[in-house]
Amino acid sequence: MRVGRLGDDFRYRGLNPMKGGILYANFVTTVSPHHADEALYDDGAFGLGRALKEHQDRFRGVLNGVDYDTWNPQTDPYLPAHLVYAGADLLVVPSMFEPCGLAPLIAMRYGTVPVVRATGGMADTVFDRDHSRRPPAQRNGYVFHHTDNQAVESALGRALRLWSTRPREFGQLAATCMRADYSWARPGQEYLEIYEHIRHK
């Protein structure tokens, strides 16, 4: 059997339909800019990295959004089934792999401070309170990078110390989370730009 351009990079004589999608699509998106980088330059492509590199001029990461009408602490009729977000002070997401990371975005909407590993979209949306280079007004959580217990414990320990010893500052951090805009407004505009790009090609 000849597989040609659709041949899987990791399986001899294997077909990879997803690779075909990349080769023949007008444009390819993934759910965050950081995940797009991981797919191009790291192991986040699961064998599709070469195809994505060859067509990276029509590949982009567009951050997912959250439906702010559904996830609205002021009007949420399910606020008691949603207490996993609304009733918590911290949300820990220690993902090894996470293209987007909607859970921290929803949590922030309810004032729950995220503690996340910097992978995929979480690297685009959660900025460390103590170490980020962003302005203090944009720092909205705690971030760790490694995959061992010490990394999780370090970030979580910093979060718990603020919560227990400086509750007013922790409340300010929660308010910063709630002010962040991860609605569909910005990604929706990016998708419109992509559609316009395709239409004019």
Secondary structure, 3 states (H helix, E strand, C coil): CCCHHHECCCCCCCECHHHHHHHHCCCEEECCHHHHHHHHHCCCCCCCHHHHHHCHHHEEECCCCCCCCCCCCCCCCCCCCCHHHHCCCEEEECCCCCCCCHHHHHHHHCCCEEEEECCCCHHHHCCECCCCCCCHHHCCEEEECCCCHHHHHHHHHHHHHHHHHCHHHHHHHHHHHHHCCCCCHHHHHHHHHHHHHHHHC
